[in-house]
Amino acid sequence: MASALANLAKHSLGKALRETGTAMERTSKAFVGDLSFWDHVSRHTTAVPVDAQSPCVAESACVAPSATLVGGAAVGAKATVGVGAVVYGPAAVGDGAVIGHGAVVKADVFGAVADNAVVLEAVPEGELWGGAPAAFLKKI
């Protein structure tokens, strides 16, 4: 319980600092009349706790800032979760697995998932899956 509260506090503080920085940047650029380098990228919440379950991400994993991890989702060491991807817990992204941009994952992934795929069943290690719903494409 204490670690869940600490994670929530850390997440809330990080979000507040990021939003404050963005607001300050926007204000300063408006003040000088130059909006040419203003970052318009959406920065939504990456980790969404559900029923006291928070996502778990290995330190060496690469999760895009616009990806969303929900509930008890887990991302293993050296795994990659692409831009705009959503991983719903209790799904696990195994060590070294790759989730493509915009993919929706609702089952364990130990291989690779193509961009915009919808994963409803487990993806074995050494396989690439794609489509909606995702199906086996080839061995990798």
C-alpha positions as CSV (number, residue, x, y, z in Angstrom):
1,M,0.0,0.0,0.0
2,A,2.8,2.4,0.9
3,S,4.6,1.8,-2.4
4,A,1.4,2.4,-4.3
5,L,0.9,5.7,-2.6
6,A,4.5,6.6,-3.3
7,N,4.1,5.8,-7.0
8,L,0.9,7.8,-7.1
9,A,2.6,10.8,-5.5
10,K,5.7,10.5,-7.8
11,H,3.4,10.3,-10.9
12,S,1.3,13.2,-9.8
13,L,4.3,15.4,-9.0
14,G,5.9,14.5,-12.4
15,K,2.7,15.3,-14.2
16,A,2.4,18.7,-12.4
17,L,6.0,19.6,-13.2
18,R,5.6,18.7,-16.8
19,E,2.4,20.6,-17.2
20,T,3.9,23.6,-15.4
21,G,7.0,23.6,-17.7
22,T,4.8,23.4,-20.8
23,A,2.6,26.3,-19.6
24,M,5.8,28.4,-18.9
25,E,7.2,27.6,-22.4
26,R,3.9,28.5,-24.1
27,T,3.7,31.8,-22.1
28,S,7.3,32.8,-22.9
29,K,6.9,32.1,-26.6
30,A,3.7,34.0,-26.7
31,F,5.3,36.9,-24.9
32,V,8.1,37.2,-27.5
33,G,5.7,36.4,-30.3
34,D,7.5,33.3,-31.6
35,L,5.6,30.0,-31.5
36,S,7.6,28.4,-34.3
37,F,9.2,25.8,-31.9
38,W,6.3,25.1,-29.7
39,D,5.8,21.4,-29.0
40,H,2.3,20.4,-29.9
41,V,2.7,16.7,-29.0
42,S,0.1,15.2,-26.6
43,R,1.5,14.3,-23.3
44,H,-1.1,12.2,-21.7
45,T,-0.7,9.9,-18.7
46,T,1.5,6.9,-19.3
47,A,0.6,4.8,-16.2
48,V,-3.0,4.4,-15.2
49,P,-3.5,2.5,-11.9
50,V,-6.7,0.4,-11.6
51,D,-8.0,-1.1,-8.4
52,A,-4.8,-0.5,-6.5
53,Q,-2.8,-2.2,-9.3
54,S,-0.1,0.0,-11.0
55,P,1.9,-0.9,-14.1
56,C,5.4,-2.2,-13.6
57,V,8.1,-1.2,-16.0
58,A,11.7,-2.6,-16.0
59,E,14.4,0.1,-15.8
60,S,15.9,-0.9,-19.1
61,A,12.6,-0.9,-21.0
62,C,11.7,1.8,-23.5
63,V,8.1,3.1,-23.3
64,A,7.1,6.0,-25.5
65,P,5.8,9.0,-23.6
66,S,2.5,8.7,-25.5
67,A,2.0,5.0,-24.7
68,T,-0.5,4.0,-22.0
69,L,0.0,1.2,-19.5
70,V,-3.2,0.3,-17.6
71,G,-3.7,-1.6,-14.3
72,G,-1.3,-4.5,-13.7
73,A,0.4,-4.3,-17.1
74,A,4.1,-5.3,-16.9
75,V,6.9,-4.4,-19.3
76,G,10.1,-6.5,-19.1
77,A,13.8,-5.7,-19.5
78,K,14.8,-4.2,-22.9
79,A,11.3,-4.4,-24.2
80,T,9.8,-1.6,-26.4
81,V,6.3,-0.1,-26.3
82,G,5.7,2.2,-29.3
83,V,4.1,5.6,-29.7
84,G,0.4,5.6,-28.9
85,A,0.3,1.9,-27.9
86,V,-1.9,0.7,-25.1
87,V,-1.1,-2.3,-22.8
88,Y,-3.9,-3.4,-20.5
89,G,-3.1,-5.3,-17.4
90,P,-2.7,-8.1,-16.5
91,A,-0.9,-8.5,-19.8
92,A,2.9,-8.8,-19.7
93,V,5.3,-7.6,-22.3
94,G,8.2,-10.0,-22.0
95,D,12.0,-9.2,-21.9
96,G,13.1,-7.9,-25.3
97,A,9.5,-7.9,-26.8
98,V,8.4,-5.2,-29.2
99,I,5.0,-3.5,-29.3
100,G,4.5,-1.4,-32.5
101,H,3.0,2.1,-32.7
102,G,-0.7,2.3,-32.0
103,A,-1.0,-1.4,-31.0
104,V,-3.6,-2.4,-28.4
105,V,-2.4,-5.3,-26.2
106,K,-4.8,-7.3,-24.0
107,A,-2.7,-10.5,-23.8
108,D,1.0,-11.5,-23.0
109,V,3.5,-10.6,-25.7
110,F,6.9,-12.4,-25.8
111,G,7.6,-11.8,-29.5
112,A,6.8,-8.7,-31.6
113,V,3.6,-7.0,-32.5
114,A,3.1,-4.9,-35.7
115,D,1.9,-1.3,-35.7
116,N,-1.8,-0.8,-35.1
117,A,-2.4,-4.5,-34.2
118,V,-5.0,-5.6,-31.7
119,V,-3.6,-8.5,-29.5
120,L,-6.2,-10.7,-27.9
121,E,-4.2,-13.9,-27.4
122,A,-0.6,-14.5,-26.3
123,V,2.2,-13.8,-28.8
124,P,5.0,-16.4,-28.4
125,E,8.7,-15.5,-28.4
126,G,10.3,-15.4,-31.9
127,E,7.0,-14.6,-33.7
128,L,5.7,-11.4,-35.3
129,W,1.9,-10.9,-35.1
130,G,-0.2,-8.2,-36.8
131,G,-3.7,-7.2,-37.8
132,A,-6.9,-6.6,-35.9
133,P,-7.3,-9.1,-34.3
134,A,-3.7,-10.0,-34.4
135,A,-2.6,-13.2,-36.0
136,F,0.7,-14.9,-36.7
137,L,2.7,-13.2,-39.6
138,K,6.1,-14.8,-39.6
139,K,9.0,-16.1,-37.5
140,I,11.6,-13.5,-36.5
